[in-house]
Amino acid sequence: MTVDPHAPSKDVPSALADADGIHYASGPNALDDNETVAYPPSPSSYLDDGRIYQAANDDYALPADDAEQARLDNQHYGIKTIQGEKNYVAPVAEALPNQGEGKRAIDIGTGTGIWITEMAQEFPKAEWIGVDLVPVQRDDIPDNVQFVKDDITKGLAFPDESFDFVHGRFLLLGVRDWAFVIKEATRILRPGGLLLWVDITLPWPIVGVSEDEAQRIAPGYTKMLKAVTQATQSRGLENAAGQKVIEHMNDITSLENAHQVQINVPMWPWSEEPAMKKAGQVAYAIEQC
Ligand SMILES: C[S@@+](CC[C@H](N)C(=O)[O-])C[C@H]1O[C@@H](n2cnc3c(N)ncnc32)[C@H](O)[C@@H]1O
């Protein structure tokens, strides 16, 4: 079964399979036992150094296997901790009033679907769509969540002005053309809706410390950072994604009140402050992956 790329999402079936036999499960009608998910591995994935990577496009370079899913979930909890155990730092409740009644929301690059699952529980009357290149999403999801395969870099399978809330998080490693992605996210946003994008700006400096001093006190971290930054650059990706997002938002005249919230993430559990210490523990564990 294929998805009509221009069909309104209400027409998207609740259990989908693409041409490669990869299935996308959703809410109450998730795949049953004889519709086994052909992943991993599948014709749309490949093995490299014992890890499994997606082959839906040539851009996104992180693995799509169990270890990566665990990392993404841990990362989610780390970010949530820094945000005061909240899933957003934006007026989401205003965009989805009355628990989201009659509203539609989309999460672009949804990953394991952990964020959208929690959001769908917080706003249970909204309809939630999670979009990703690969079917790594959990299947223990609320009835108001549906997952769809799509590639934001090629344009999304939704008509103009389809969503009241558009969200994307951590697509730095999958996007070369940020102007296009932000335009596309805006295209599917309804007037009066909210676009929230959370992304990273590399390299991550040690706050309040000069480059030389960072090299002296944290040589391993500095080396790792240099390697990551060079790797992304050599793939033609934008290291300053977090910064680019707000610049492109400001370029789109139909977007009003665009503004940026900058959050520094602790990379070690050094802080005395419990939330930052916990977030640092998570980040440190992720660095070991
Ligand atoms: C670093 S993960 C972040 C996942 C999730 N947003 C979160 O914060 O937990 C990036 C996700 O975006 C997906 N992705 C990468 N490029 C994409 C694209 N062009 N279109 C849709 N999804 C993409 C990847 O498959 C991956 O699941």
PDBQT file of the ligand as one rigid body, heavy atoms in Angstrom, charges set to zero:
ROOT
HETATM    1  C1  LIG A 301      18.298  12.823  16.002  1.00  0.00    +0.000 C 
HETATM    2  S1  LIG A 301      16.775  12.042  15.589  1.00  0.00    +0.000 S 
HETATM    3  C2  LIG A 301      15.631  13.002  16.571  1.00  0.00    +0.000 C 
HETATM    4  C3  LIG A 301      14.336  12.263  16.824  1.00  0.00    +0.000 C 
HETATM    5  C4  LIG A 301      13.269  13.042  17.571  1.00  0.00    +0.000 C 
HETATM    6  N1  LIG A 301      12.912  14.266  16.886  1.00  0.00    +0.000 N 
HETATM    7  C5  LIG A 301      13.691  13.344  18.971  1.00  0.00    +0.000 C 
HETATM    8  O1  LIG A 301      13.995  14.496  19.271  1.00  0.00    +0.000 OA
HETATM    9  O2  LIG A 301      13.758  12.397  19.793  1.00  0.00    +0.000 OA
HETATM   10  C6  LIG A 301      16.419  12.575  13.953  1.00  0.00    +0.000 C 
HETATM   11  C7  LIG A 301      15.273  11.816  13.336  1.00  0.00    +0.000 C 
HETATM   12  O3  LIG A 301      14.918  12.485  12.134  1.00  0.00    +0.000 OA
HETATM   13  C8  LIG A 301      14.718  11.537  11.110  1.00  0.00    +0.000 C 
HETATM   14  N2  LIG A 301      15.025  12.200   9.831  1.00  0.00    +0.000 N 
HETATM   15  C9  LIG A 301      16.246  12.521   9.348  1.00  0.00    +0.000 A 
HETATM   16  N3  LIG A 301      16.133  13.135   8.160  1.00  0.00    +0.000 NA
HETATM   17  C10 LIG A 301      14.806  13.201   7.890  1.00  0.00    +0.000 A 
HETATM   18  C11 LIG A 301      14.059  13.697   6.799  1.00  0.00    +0.000 A 
HETATM   19  N4  LIG A 301      14.657  14.232   5.751  1.00  0.00    +0.000 N 
HETATM   20  N5  LIG A 301      12.704  13.614   6.845  1.00  0.00    +0.000 NA
HETATM   21  C12 LIG A 301      12.091  13.030   7.898  1.00  0.00    +0.000 A 
HETATM   22  N6  LIG A 301      12.753  12.534   8.969  1.00  0.00    +0.000 NA
HETATM   23  C13 LIG A 301      14.095  12.611   8.967  1.00  0.00    +0.000 A 
HETATM   24  C14 LIG A 301      15.684  10.399  11.438  1.00  0.00    +0.000 C 
HETATM   25  O4  LIG A 301      15.295   9.179  10.833  1.00  0.00    +0.000 OA
HETATM   26  C15 LIG A 301      15.604  10.375  12.954  1.00  0.00    +0.000 C 
HETATM   27  O5  LIG A 301      14.602   9.507  13.400  1.00  0.00    +0.000 OA
ENDROOT
TORSDOF 0
